[in-house]
Amino acid sequence: MSLSLPRENVPPRRRRSFENSGLTPYLYLLPFMLLFLVFVVYPVGYGFWVSLHRWDLLAETRPFVGLEYYRNLFDFSTPQAQFFWNSMRNTGFFTILSVPLLVAVSLGLALLLYRPIFGRSFFRAVFFLPGILTVSVMGILWRWMFDNQIGLVNAVRTDLLGLQPLPFLSSEGLAWIPVVVGTLWWTIGFNMTLYLAALGNISQSLYEAAEIDGATAWPKFRFITWPLLGPVTLFVFVTTVLASFQLFGQTLVITNGGPNRTTQSAIQYITEEAFTNNQFSSAAAMSFMFGLAMLIFTVLQFRIMARDAREGT
C-alpha cells in the first residue's frame, strides 16, 4: 500500500508495524541524501578521476597517468607549481590580514550598536546592507574607489590633503588595500549581526550585580561580556577563516590577480589553469590539494572547539 494513502485508510496493525520498523527517519533523509550524492559525492569522485588522467576534451583517448599531476605540484621547476604555491601563499596572507579585522571590528560595532544610541536601527542597516550586494558590484565599486587616476581615494588625497596620489591597483604592496577594505565593508554586517544576537542573550542581571560591586565598563566587558561571547567568537572566527580561504571574486574584479600575480588567490589560479590553459587534470589535482589544506585546517578548528567545549563543561 502506498504511503500517500490517508492514515485512516491504513489498517492500524500494519501502520504500527511500519512506524516501528525504524525506516521513517531514513525516508525523511532520503531527499537530502540523493541531492548530496548527485551534487557533492559524484562531482568530487569525477574530479578525482579527471586528476588521474591526461584529460583533453577533444582527444579520443585519455590515458591514465596516476599521481603525475600531484607530483608536478611539488616540482618547482614547473610554472604550475610556482604559480599554485604563490597563489596559496597569497590566500594565506589575505586570511591572516583580514580575519582579525573582520572579527575585531564586527565585535566593536556590535558593542556600539547594542547601546541605546540615536539612529541605532539605521546604522545597523547601513552596516548590514552591503552584504546583499553581489561580489561583482562590490568589486567594481572598490576598484573605482581606489583607481590610480580617477579614484575617490586619490582625489581626496590630492585635492583635500595635498598629498601625492598612490598607485593602489598597480603597486604590489598597496594592491591588497582595496581588496581587504572592500571585503571588510562587504562582509562585516553578518558577523556584527551574530554578535548582536549573542549580546541580547546575556542576562542584564550580571551587569547590575557587577555595578553594585563598583565594576566599570572594562571589567564588565573583560569578565562578563567577553567570556559569554566565547562560543560565538569561535564560530565567527572559524566561518570567517573558511570564507577567507575561498577568496576569488574580490581579487578577480578589483585587481585581476595583479600586479605580477601578487594578489592572485588559489581558486583564481585553479580557474585560470582549467578554463584558460585548458589543463583540466592539473586544475583538478590543484583543487584536491587546496581542499586537503582546508580539510586539515577545519579538523584543527573542530579539535579546538571540542577542547573548549570540554573545558567549558
C-alpha positions as CSV (number, residue, x, y, z in Angstrom):
1,M,0.0,0.0,0.0
2,S,1.3,3.5,-0.9
3,L,2.5,5.8,1.8
4,S,0.4,8.6,0.2
5,L,-2.8,7.0,1.4
6,P,-4.6,8.8,4.2
7,R,-3.6,7.4,7.6
8,E,-7.2,6.5,8.4
9,N,-7.2,4.1,5.5
10,V,-4.2,2.2,6.7
11,P,-5.0,-0.8,8.9
12,P,-3.9,0.0,12.5
13,R,-1.8,-3.1,12.9
14,R,0.1,-2.6,9.6
15,R,0.6,1.2,10.3
16,R,2.1,0.4,13.7
17,S,4.4,-2.2,12.3
18,F,5.7,0.3,9.7
19,E,6.2,3.0,12.3
20,N,8.1,0.6,14.5
21,S,10.3,-0.6,11.7
22,G,12.7,2.3,12.1
23,L,12.5,3.4,8.4
24,T,10.8,6.7,9.0
25,P,13.9,8.7,9.8
26,Y,15.7,7.4,6.7
27,L,12.7,8.3,4.5
28,Y,12.9,11.9,5.8
29,L,16.7,11.9,5.0
30,L,16.3,10.3,1.6
31,P,15.8,13.6,-0.5
32,F,18.9,15.2,1.1
33,M,20.9,12.0,0.6
34,L,20.0,11.9,-3.1
35,L,20.9,15.6,-3.6
36,F,24.2,15.1,-1.7
37,L,25.2,12.1,-3.8
38,V,24.3,13.9,-7.1
39,F,25.8,17.3,-6.4
40,V,28.6,16.5,-4.0
41,V,29.8,12.9,-4.0
42,Y,29.6,12.4,-7.7
43,P,31.4,15.7,-8.7
44,V,34.2,15.0,-6.2
45,G,34.7,11.5,-7.4
46,Y,34.6,12.6,-11.0
47,G,37.1,15.3,-10.3
48,F,39.5,12.8,-8.7
49,W,39.1,10.6,-11.7
50,V,40.0,13.5,-14.0
51,S,43.1,14.3,-11.9
52,L,44.4,10.8,-12.6
53,H,44.1,11.0,-16.4
54,R,45.6,13.3,-19.1
55,W,42.2,14.9,-19.8
56,D,41.6,16.5,-23.1
57,L,38.1,17.3,-24.2
58,L,39.0,16.9,-27.9
59,A,41.0,13.7,-27.6
60,E,39.5,10.3,-28.2
61,T,41.7,8.7,-25.5
62,R,42.5,10.0,-22.1
63,P,45.4,7.9,-20.8
64,F,45.8,7.1,-17.1
65,V,48.8,8.9,-15.6
66,G,48.3,8.2,-11.9
67,L,49.6,10.8,-9.5
68,E,51.7,12.6,-12.1
69,Y,49.8,15.9,-11.7
70,Y,50.1,15.8,-8.0
71,R,53.9,15.2,-8.2
72,N,54.1,18.1,-10.6
73,L,52.8,20.4,-7.9
74,F,56.0,19.7,-5.9
75,D,58.4,20.1,-8.8
76,F,59.2,23.9,-8.6
77,S,60.8,23.9,-12.0
78,T,57.3,23.8,-13.5
79,P,55.3,27.0,-13.7
80,Q,52.2,25.2,-12.4
81,A,54.0,24.5,-9.0
82,Q,55.4,28.1,-8.8
83,F,52.1,29.8,-9.6
84,F,50.0,27.4,-7.5
85,W,52.0,27.8,-4.3
86,N,52.3,31.5,-4.9
87,S,48.5,31.7,-5.0
88,M,48.3,29.6,-1.9
89,R,50.7,32.0,-0.1
90,N,48.5,35.0,-1.3
91,T,45.4,33.3,0.0
92,G,47.1,32.7,3.4
93,F,48.3,36.3,3.5
94,F,44.8,37.6,2.8
95,T,43.4,35.3,5.6
96,I,45.9,36.5,8.2
97,L,45.3,40.1,7.2
98,S,41.5,40.1,7.0
99,V,40.3,37.7,9.7
100,P,41.5,39.7,12.8
101,L,39.9,42.8,11.3
102,L,36.6,41.1,10.5
103,V,36.3,39.7,14.0
104,A,37.5,42.7,16.0
105,V,35.7,45.4,14.0
106,S,32.4,43.5,13.9
107,L,32.6,43.0,17.7
108,G,33.3,46.7,18.2
109,L,30.4,47.7,16.0
110,A,28.1,45.2,17.8
111,L,29.1,46.6,21.2
112,L,28.5,50.1,20.0
113,L,25.2,49.5,18.2
114,Y,23.8,47.4,21.1
115,R,23.7,50.5,23.2
116,P,20.5,52.7,23.0
117,I,22.1,55.3,20.8
118,F,20.3,57.6,18.4
119,G,19.7,56.0,15.0
120,R,20.7,52.6,16.1
121,S,18.4,50.7,13.7
122,F,19.6,52.9,10.8
123,F,23.3,52.3,11.4
124,R,22.6,48.5,11.9
125,A,21.0,48.5,8.4
126,V,23.9,50.6,7.0
127,F,26.5,48.1,8.0
128,F,24.4,45.0,7.1
129,L,23.1,46.1,3.7
130,P,26.4,45.8,1.8
131,G,26.3,42.0,2.4
132,I,23.3,41.7,0.0
133,L,25.4,43.0,-3.0
134,T,27.0,40.6,-5.4
135,V,30.8,40.3,-5.4
136,S,30.9,41.9,-8.9
137,V,29.1,45.0,-7.8
138,M,31.3,45.3,-4.7
139,G,34.4,44.7,-6.7
140,I,33.6,47.4,-9.3
141,L,32.8,49.9,-6.6
142,W,36.0,49.4,-4.7
143,R,38.1,49.3,-7.9
144,W,36.7,52.7,-8.8
145,M,37.3,54.0,-5.3
146,F,41.0,53.0,-5.5
147,D,41.6,53.7,-9.2
148,N,45.0,55.2,-9.8
149,Q,43.8,58.0,-11.9
150,I,40.1,58.8,-11.2
151,G,39.6,57.0,-7.8
152,L,37.9,58.8,-5.0
153,V,40.6,57.9,-2.5
154,N,43.3,59.6,-4.6
155,A,41.1,62.5,-5.3
156,V,40.7,63.1,-1.6
157,R,44.5,62.7,-1.1
158,T,45.4,65.3,-3.8
159,D,42.5,67.8,-3.7
160,L,41.8,67.9,0.1
161,L,45.0,66.7,1.7
162,G,47.6,68.0,-0.8
163,L,49.3,64.6,-1.0
164,Q,50.6,62.7,-4.0
165,P,48.3,60.0,-5.5
166,L,49.2,56.4,-4.8
167,P,49.1,53.6,-7.4
168,F,46.9,51.3,-5.4
169,L,46.0,48.9,-8.2
170,S,49.5,48.7,-9.8
171,S,51.7,48.5,-6.7
172,E,52.5,45.1,-5.3
173,G,52.2,46.2,-1.7
174,L,49.3,48.6,-2.0
175,A,47.1,46.3,-4.1
176,W,45.9,44.4,-1.1
177,I,44.4,47.5,0.5
178,P,41.3,47.8,-1.8
179,V,40.8,44.0,-1.6
180,V,40.9,43.9,2.2
181,V,39.0,47.1,2.8
182,G,36.3,46.1,0.3
183,T,35.9,42.7,1.9
184,L,35.7,44.3,5.3
185,W,32.9,46.6,4.2
186,W,31.1,43.9,2.3
187,T,31.0,41.1,4.9
188,I,31.3,42.7,8.3
189,G,27.5,43.1,8.7
190,F,27.0,39.3,9.0
191,N,29.5,38.9,11.9
192,M,28.0,42.0,13.5
193,T,24.5,40.5,13.5
194,L,25.8,37.3,15.1
195,Y,27.4,39.4,17.9
196,L,24.3,41.5,18.4
197,A,22.2,38.3,18.8
198,A,24.7,36.9,21.3
199,L,24.7,40.2,23.3
200,G,20.9,40.0,23.5
201,N,21.2,36.7,25.3
202,I,23.4,37.9,28.1
203,S,21.4,38.5,31.2
204,Q,21.3,42.1,32.4
205,S,21.3,40.9,36.0
206,L,25.0,40.1,35.6
207,Y,25.8,43.7,34.7
208,E,23.6,45.0,37.5
209,A,25.4,42.8,40.1
210,A,28.8,44.0,38.7
211,E,27.7,47.6,39.0
212,I,26.7,47.1,42.6
213,D,30.2,45.8,43.2
214,G,31.6,49.0,41.6
215,A,32.7,47.5,38.3
216,T,33.4,49.9,35.5
217,A,33.0,49.3,31.7
218,W,36.2,47.5,31.1
219,P,35.9,44.9,34.0
220,K,32.3,44.2,32.9
221,F,33.5,43.5,29.3
222,R,36.6,41.6,30.5
223,F,34.8,39.3,33.0
224,I,31.2,39.1,31.7
225,T,30.8,40.0,28.0
226,W,33.9,38.5,26.6
227,P,33.7,35.1,28.3
228,L,30.0,34.7,27.4
229,L,30.7,35.7,23.8
230,G,33.3,33.0,23.6
231,P,31.3,30.4,21.6
232,V,30.0,33.0,19.1
233,T,33.5,34.4,18.7
234,L,34.9,30.9,17.9
235,F,32.0,30.3,15.4
236,V,32.7,33.7,13.8
237,F,36.4,33.0,13.6
238,V,36.0,29.6,12.0
239,T,33.4,30.7,9.4
240,T,35.4,33.8,8.6
241,V,38.6,31.9,8.1
242,L,36.9,29.4,5.8
243,A,35.3,32.2,3.8
244,S,38.6,34.0,3.5
245,F,40.2,30.8,2.1
246,Q,37.6,30.9,-0.7
247,L,38.9,34.3,-1.9
248,F,38.1,34.7,-5.6
249,G,35.7,37.4,-6.7
250,Q,37.3,40.3,-4.9
251,T,40.8,39.8,-6.4
252,L,39.3,38.9,-9.8
253,V,37.3,42.1,-10.2
254,I,39.4,44.6,-8.2
255,T,43.0,43.7,-9.2
256,N,42.5,40.7,-11.6
257,G,45.2,39.0,-9.5
258,G,47.8,41.6,-10.3
259,P,50.2,43.2,-10.3
260,N,52.5,40.3,-11.2
261,R,50.1,37.7,-9.6
262,T,50.7,39.2,-6.1
263,T,47.0,39.2,-5.3
264,Q,46.0,36.1,-7.2
265,S,44.1,33.6,-5.0
266,A,44.3,29.9,-5.1
267,I,40.8,29.4,-6.5
268,Q,41.5,32.1,-9.1
269,Y,44.6,30.4,-10.4
270,I,42.9,27.0,-10.4
271,T,40.1,28.5,-12.5
272,E,42.7,30.0,-14.9
273,E,44.5,26.7,-15.2
274,A,41.3,24.9,-16.1
275,F,39.4,27.3,-18.3
276,T,42.2,29.5,-19.8
277,N,45.0,27.0,-20.1
278,N,42.6,24.0,-20.7
279,Q,44.7,21.9,-18.2
280,F,41.7,20.2,-16.5
281,S,43.7,17.4,-14.9
282,S,46.2,19.8,-13.4
283,A,43.5,22.0,-12.2
284,A,41.7,19.0,-10.6
285,A,44.9,18.0,-8.8
286,M,45.3,21.6,-7.5
287,S,41.7,21.5,-6.3
288,F,42.2,18.4,-4.3
289,M,45.5,19.8,-2.8
290,F,43.6,23.0,-1.9
291,G,40.7,21.0,-0.4
292,L,43.1,18.9,1.6
293,A,44.7,22.1,3.1
294,M,41.2,23.4,4.1
295,L,40.3,20.0,5.5
296,I,43.4,19.9,7.7
297,F,42.6,23.4,9.0
298,T,38.9,22.5,9.6
299,V,39.9,19.4,11.6
300,L,42.2,21.6,13.7
301,Q,39.4,24.1,14.3
302,F,37.0,21.3,15.4
303,R,39.6,19.9,17.8
304,I,40.0,23.4,19.3
305,M,36.2,23.7,19.6
306,A,35.9,20.3,21.2
307,R,38.6,21.2,23.7
308,D,36.9,24.4,24.6
309,A,33.6,22.7,25.0
310,R,35.2,20.2,27.4
311,E,36.8,22.9,29.4
312,G,33.5,24.8,29.4
313,T,31.8,21.8,31.0
